[in-house]
Amino acid sequence: MLRKFFQLDELGTTVKQEIIGGATTFVTMAYIIIVNPKILEAAGMPFGASMVATILSAFFGTLLMGVYAKRPFAIAPYMGENAFVAYTVVNVLHYSWQTALGAIFIGGVLFTIITLLNIRSWLANAIPESLKIAFASGIGLFLTFIGLNETGIVKIGVPGAPVHVGNLQDPSVLLGIFAFLLIGILMIKKVNGAILIGILIAAFLGFIFKITEFPKELVSLPPDISPLFLQLDIFGALSWGFFAVILVVFVMDFVDTMGTLLGLGYKAKMLDENGNLPEIEKPMLSDALATIIGAVCGTTTTGTYIESAAGIEAGGKSGLTAVVTAILFLCALFFAPLFSAIPAYAYGAALIVVGLLMISPVAHLKFDDLAETIPVFITMTLMSFTYNLGIGMTAGFVIYPLTFFVAGRIKEVKPGMWVLCALSVLFYVFYPY
């Protein structure tokens, strides 16, 4: 029954392969269970309730992605958007987190409406193949940067030298390097589940050698969600002064989700002969509805996670991969201490490997065509070096029509690209730097 519903035979995959893919995706993004509530704690949102809201929104969105959209993509609260709410909207602009949740709810409703009207898919289909390649490769660079930082191989530096090499004598850094090499060797040997095996072995060795403390308890009851549930202030978010915040939240999620879907779809070879993701409105609707549910539960904007690339590289091809990830998120309600104990050097090493695999589409670029490669280069580098996917993607939307105008090829720019360009310009104008 599972094989027929998820079309496993048509996709050339197996239930075992999908389970490995789903588990790999979950393990590489399980950090969000702890990190998202920690960030939102800075906005005054209680950690326990925030953790439950994070898990429930991820479970709902990812399950919908698997069963309805039938794609191997996971959904969870976005990194970047959570920091924007906590540190900018609440701590700098001095709005309440309740009002911020109201803005996120409004954004989710708007996403749902324009998705049902096929406006989002129309805009997505207007994006040229070169920018889709940039999204996929930029995600690869971004994941690599995250992985290098999480393993400790690269550390934050000082003004004039923003990053520098980490302490290569630190046992956790050495274990991260070992995990990277182990995953690479297993993949060279074509071992199924190489990424997941590498993560688990690295974590196990960390526990054995006491580099990482094993959790004191494995099972716990979920905290009370009532301090955050239905606490959003929709009417407060509708004030004119809050317009800039709603616009930034809207554009960041709009661009992040669209770019991530196209980037992952390109790498997973899911795009059709025209370079479009078939039925893209289904995964888009999944993330829009998850954003609404997330705001109701008490967390920030949700969307498709770039860590889904790890599950895809591990063999996940169908919606069953997402369903497995969703079930593991639900289990995390009771096993949060265990899942959150997975050390950064273990999943960080996996992200470096996935980053390597994700940058391969650059081979399809026409490097002698500067009208295409300039916006691609800007997109890829800013996605990583600003530590914000949305910044890089919106920059590409602005630069692409400009370079084609200068090259005298303005007719090659589709109408939808001009809409994306205008939205991106507004994003930069109103962004509260």
Secondary structure, DSSP 8 states (H G I E B T S, - for coil): -HHHHTTHHHHT--HHHHHHHHHHHHHHHTTHHHHHHHHHHTTT--HHHHHHHHHHHHHHHHHHIIIII--S--EEE-TTHHHIIIIIIITTS---HHHHHHHHHHHHHHHHHHHHTTHHHHHHHTS-HHHHHHHHHHHHHHHHHHHHHHHTSEEEEETTEEEEE--TTSHHHHHHHHHHHHHHHHHHTT-TTHHHHHHHHHHHHHHHTTSS---S-S-------TTTTT---HHHHTSGGGHHHHHHHHHHHHHHHHHHHHHHHHHTT---TTS--TTTHHHHHHHHHHHHHHHHHT---EEE-TTHHHHHHTT--SHHHHHHHHHHHHHHHHHHHHHTTS-HHHHHHHHHHHHHHHTGGGGGS-TT-HHHHHHHHHHHHHHHHTT-HHHHHHHHHHHHHHHHHHTT-GGGS-HHHHHHHHHHHHHHHH---
